[in-house]
Amino acid sequence: MTLTGRTTLKIWLVLLAVFVLGSVTGAALTGLYRSRAAGGGAEARERAMHERFEKMRTELNLTDQQTASVRTILDETRNEYRALRTELRPRFEEPRMKARARIRALLTPEQQQKFDAMVAQQDAQHPEEQKSRH
């Protein structure tokens, strides 16, 4: 192999290594992002609600009495939303389970095992939905 041929080979190997490392890094960061997004759901929502409330309080320059009243209104509204979700969640569950059964019926036994594992993982990431099933 000539010197030019070896140099070209080294360049290609370096480019391949950079591509592979970039792909691995991208996949790792995507996994980290998804796990954080899934894991901090309720906590992140609470923090966001608190930040919106504080922004409203400061930008509107609410008095202490107004702040207490607004907080009460928001708490009552949040409780109404929770009750509504609890009431409606079973209605969403039926079509979801029908779709899963229809998809599963199309699959081979090996695919069904993988599908069942995927569904179990999906359900584990959303434990609040599990409460309504039991």
Phi and psi in degrees as GROMACS dihedral restraints (atoms count N, CA, C in turn):
[ dihedral_restraints ]
;  ai    aj    ak    al  type     phi  dphi    fc
    3     4     5     6     1   -80.5    20    10
    4     5     6     7     1   167.5    20    10
    6     7     8     9     1   -61.4    20    10
    7     8     9    10     1   -41.7    20    10
    9    10    11    12     1   -65.4    20    10
   10    11    12    13     1   -39.4    20    10
   12    13    14    15     1   -64.0    20    10
   13    14    15    16     1   -41.8    20    10
   15    16    17    18     1   -66.4    20    10
   16    17    18    19     1   -39.8    20    10
   18    19    20    21     1   -63.9    20    10
   19    20    21    22     1   -43.7    20    10
   21    22    23    24     1   -62.3    20    10
   22    23    24    25     1   -42.7    20    10
   24    25    26    27     1   -61.2    20    10
   25    26    27    28     1   -43.7    20    10
   27    28    29    30     1   -62.2    20    10
   28    29    30    31     1   -41.2    20    10
   30    31    32    33     1   -62.1    20    10
   31    32    33    34     1   -45.4    20    10
   33    34    35    36     1   -63.6    20    10
   34    35    36    37     1   -40.3    20    10
   36    37    38    39     1   -64.6    20    10
   37    38    39    40     1   -40.7    20    10
   39    40    41    42     1   -64.5    20    10
   40    41    42    43     1   -44.1    20    10
   42    43    44    45     1   -62.4    20    10
   43    44    45    46     1   -41.3    20    10
   45    46    47    48     1   -62.2    20    10
   46    47    48    49     1   -44.5    20    10
   48    49    50    51     1   -62.1    20    10
   49    50    51    52     1   -43.0    20    10
   51    52    53    54     1   -62.9    20    10
   52    53    54    55     1   -43.2    20    10
   54    55    56    57     1   -62.0    20    10
   55    56    57    58     1   -46.8    20    10
   57    58    59    60     1   -63.3    20    10
   58    59    60    61     1   -46.5    20    10
   60    61    62    63     1   -62.9    20    10
   61    62    63    64     1   -38.4    20    10
   63    64    65    66     1   -63.8    20    10
   64    65    66    67     1   -41.7    20    10
   66    67    68    69     1   -64.0    20    10
   67    68    69    70     1   -45.4    20    10
   69    70    71    72     1   -62.6    20    10
   70    71    72    73     1   -44.4    20    10
   72    73    74    75     1   -62.5    20    10
   73    74    75    76     1   -43.9    20    10
   75    76    77    78     1   -61.6    20    10
   76    77    78    79     1   -43.1    20    10
   78    79    80    81     1   -64.6    20    10
   79    80    81    82     1   -41.6    20    10
   81    82    83    84     1   -64.5    20    10
   82    83    84    85     1   -43.6    20    10
   84    85    86    87     1   -66.8    20    10
   85    86    87    88     1   -37.2    20    10
   87    88    89    90     1   -63.2    20    10
   88    89    90    91     1   -44.2    20    10
   90    91    92    93     1   -61.4    20    10
   91    92    93    94     1   -42.1    20    10
   93    94    95    96     1   -63.5    20    10
   94    95    96    97     1   -44.2    20    10
   96    97    98    99     1   -61.2    20    10
   97    98    99   100     1   -46.5    20    10
   99   100   101   102     1   -65.3    20    10
  100   101   102   103     1   -40.4    20    10
  102   103   104   105     1   -67.0    20    10
  103   104   105   106     1   -37.2    20    10
  105   106   107   108     1   -69.9    20    10
  106   107   108   109     1   -39.9    20    10
  108   109   110   111     1   -64.5    20    10
  109   110   111   112     1   -40.2    20    10
  111   112   113   114     1   -74.9    20    10
  112   113   114   115     1   -39.7    20    10
  114   115   116   117     1   -73.1    20    10
  115   116   117   118     1   -33.3    20    10
  117   118   119   120     1  -101.0    20    10
  118   119   120   121     1    26.9    20    10
  120   121   122   123     1   -56.9    20    10
  121   122   123   124     1   -61.7    20    10
  123   124   125   126     1   -66.9    20    10
  124   125   126   127     1   -41.1    20    10
  126   127   128   129     1   -63.1    20    10
  127   128   129   130     1   -43.2    20    10
  129   130   131   132     1   -65.9    20    10
  130   131   132   133     1   -39.6    20    10
  132   133   134   135     1   -64.2    20    10
  133   134   135   136     1   -42.5    20    10
  135   136   137   138     1   -60.6    20    10
  136   137   138   139     1   -44.7    20    10
  138   139   140   141     1   -63.2    20    10
  139   140   141   142     1   -42.6    20    10
  141   142   143   144     1   -64.9    20    10
  142   143   144   145     1   -41.1    20    10
  144   145   146   147     1   -62.6    20    10
  145   146   147   148     1   -42.2    20    10
  147   148   149   150     1   -63.3    20    10
  148   149   150   151     1   -42.4    20    10
  150   151   152   153     1   -64.1    20    10
  151   152   153   154     1   -40.9    20    10
  153   154   155   156     1   -64.4    20    10
  154   155   156   157     1   -40.8    20    10
  156   157   158   159     1   -62.7    20    10
  157   158   159   160     1   -45.8    20    10
  159   160   161   162     1   -63.8    20    10
  160   161   162   163     1   -38.0    20    10
  162   163   164   165     1   -63.2    20    10
  163   164   165   166     1   -44.6    20    10
  165   166   167   168     1   -61.1    20    10
  166   167   168   169     1   -45.7    20    10
  168   169   170   171     1   -60.2    20    10
  169   170   171   172     1   -45.0    20    10
  171   172   173   174     1   -77.0    20    10
  172   173   174   175     1   -43.2    20    10
  174   175   176   177     1   -69.8    20    10
  175   176   177   178     1   -30.8    20    10
  177   178   179   180     1   -90.6    20    10
  178   179   180   181     1    -5.9    20    10
  180   181   182   183     1    52.5    20    10
  181   182   183   184     1    54.5    20    10
  183   184   185   186     1   -69.3    20    10
  184   185   186   187     1   144.7    20    10
  186   187   188   189     1   -74.5    20    10
  187   188   189   190     1   170.5    20    10
  189   190   191   192     1   -61.3    20    10
  190   191   192   193     1   -40.4    20    10
  192   193   194   195     1   -65.9    20    10
  193   194   195   196     1   -43.6    20    10
  195   196   197   198     1   -63.4    20    10
  196   197   198   199     1   -40.9    20    10
  198   199   200   201     1   -59.5    20    10
  199   200   201   202     1   -45.7    20    10
  201   202   203   204     1   -64.3    20    10
  202   203   204   205     1   -41.8    20    10
  204   205   206   207     1   -66.2    20    10
  205   206   207   208     1   -43.1    20    10
  207   208   209   210     1   -64.3    20    10
  208   209   210   211     1   -42.5    20    10
  210   211   212   213     1   -60.3    20    10
  211   212   213   214     1   -41.7    20    10
  213   214   215   216     1   -62.8    20    10
  214   215   216   217     1   -44.7    20    10
  216   217   218   219     1   -60.4    20    10
  217   218   219   220     1   -45.5    20    10
  219   220   221   222     1   -65.8    20    10
  220   221   222   223     1   -39.0    20    10
  222   223   224   225     1   -64.5    20    10
  223   224   225   226     1   -43.8    20    10
  225   226   227   228     1   -62.5    20    10
  226   227   228   229     1   -42.1    20    10
  228   229   230   231     1   -64.5    20    10
  229   230   231   232     1   -42.1    20    10
  231   232   233   234     1   -60.5    20    10
  232   233   234   235     1   -41.0    20    10
  234   235   236   237     1   -65.8    20    10
  235   236   237   238     1   -37.1    20    10
  237   238   239   240     1   -64.3    20    10
  238   239   240   241     1   -41.5    20    10
  240   241   242   243     1   -63.1    20    10
  241   242   243   244     1   -42.0    20    10
  243   244   245   246     1   -61.3    20    10
  244   245   246   247     1   -44.1    20    10
  246   247   248   249     1   -63.2    20    10
  247   248   249   250     1   -41.2    20    10
  249   250   251   252     1   -64.5    20    10
  250   251   252   253     1   -43.7    20    10
  252   253   254   255     1   -61.0    20    10
  253   254   255   256     1   -42.7    20    10
  255   256   257   258     1   -61.9    20    10
  256   257   258   259     1   -39.3    20    10
  258   259   260   261     1   -69.8    20    10
  259   260   261   262     1   -40.7    20    10
  261   262   263   264     1   -88.5    20    10
  262   263   264   265     1   -22.7    20    10
  264   265   266   267     1   -52.9    20    10
  265   266   267   268     1   -43.4    20    10
  267   268   269   270     1   -60.4    20    10
  268   269   270   271     1   -31.7    20    10
  270   271   272   273     1   -68.0    20    10
  271   272   273   274     1   -29.3    20    10
  273   274   275   276     1   -80.7    20    10
  274   275   276   277     1   -26.3    20    10
  276   277   278   279     1   -67.6    20    10
  277   278   279   280     1   -39.9    20    10
  279   280   281   282     1   -59.4    20    10
  280   281   282   283     1   -51.6    20    10
  282   283   284   285     1   -63.2    20    10
  283   284   285   286     1   -34.4    20    10
  285   286   287   288     1   -62.5    20    10
  286   287   288   289     1   -45.7    20    10
  288   289   290   291     1   -68.6    20    10
  289   290   291   292     1   -36.5    20    10
  291   292   293   294     1   -62.3    20    10
  292   293   294   295     1   -45.1    20    10
  294   295   296   297     1   -62.1    20    10
  295   296   297   298     1   -43.6    20    10
  297   298   299   300     1   -61.0    20    10
  298   299   300   301     1   -42.1    20    10
  300   301   302   303     1   -65.6    20    10
  301   302   303   304     1   -40.6    20    10
  303   304   305   306     1   -65.6    20    10
  304   305   306   307     1   -42.0    20    10
  306   307   308   309     1   -64.6    20    10
  307   308   309   310     1   -46.2    20    10
  309   310   311   312     1   -59.3    20    10
  310   311   312   313     1   -36.5    20    10
  312   313   314   315     1   -65.4    20    10
  313   314   315   316     1   -23.6    20    10
  315   316   317   318     1   -81.2    20    10
  316   317   318   319     1   -14.8    20    10
  318   319   320   321     1   -94.4    20    10
  319   320   321   322     1   156.7    20    10
  321   322   323   324     1   -74.6    20    10
  322   323   324   325     1   165.0    20    10
  324   325   326   327     1   -55.1    20    10
  325   326   327   328     1   -38.8    20    10
  327   328   329   330     1   -66.5    20    10
  328   329   330   331     1   -42.5    20    10
  330   331   332   333     1   -66.2    20    10
  331   332   333   334     1   -35.7    20    10
  333   334   335   336     1   -61.8    20    10
  334   335   336   337     1   -41.0    20    10
  336   337   338   339     1   -61.6    20    10
  337   338   339   340     1   -44.5    20    10
  339   340   341   342     1   -65.5    20    10
  340   341   342   343     1   -41.3    20    10
  342   343   344   345     1   -62.2    20    10
  343   344   345   346     1   -45.0    20    10
  345   346   347   348     1   -59.6    20    10
  346   347   348   349     1   -39.6    20    10
  348   349   350   351     1   -66.2    20    10
  349   350   351   352     1   -41.2    20    10
  351   352   353   354     1   -62.2    20    10
  352   353   354   355     1   -43.8    20    10
  354   355   356   357     1   -64.0    20    10
  355   356   357   358     1   -42.5    20    10
  357   358   359   360     1   -62.7    20    10
  358   359   360   361     1   -40.5    20    10
  360   361   362   363     1   -65.7    20    10
  361   362   363   364     1   -43.1    20    10
  363   364   365   366     1   -60.8    20    10
  364   365   366   367     1   -44.4    20    10
  366   367   368   369     1   -65.3    20    10
  367   368   369   370     1   -36.5    20    10
  369   370   371   372     1   -66.8    20    10
  370   371   372   373     1   -28.0    20    10
  372   373   374   375     1   -78.3    20    10
  373   374   375   376     1   -13.5    20    10
  375   376   377   378     1  -128.1    20    10
  376   377   378   379     1    66.9    20    10
  378   379   380   381     1   -63.2    20    10
  379   380   381   382     1   -24.0    20    10
  381   382   383   384     1   -64.9    20    10
  382   383   384   385     1   -26.5    20    10
  384   385   386   387     1   -75.2    20    10
  385   386   387   388     1   -28.1    20    10
  387   388   389   390     1   -66.6    20    10
  388   389   390   391     1   -32.6    20    10
  390   391   392   393     1   -58.9    20    10
  391   392   393   394     1   -36.6    20    10
  393   394   395   396     1   -78.0    20    10
  394   395   396   397     1   -14.9    20    10
  396   397   398   399     1   -87.2    20    10
  397   398   399   400     1   -17.9    20    10
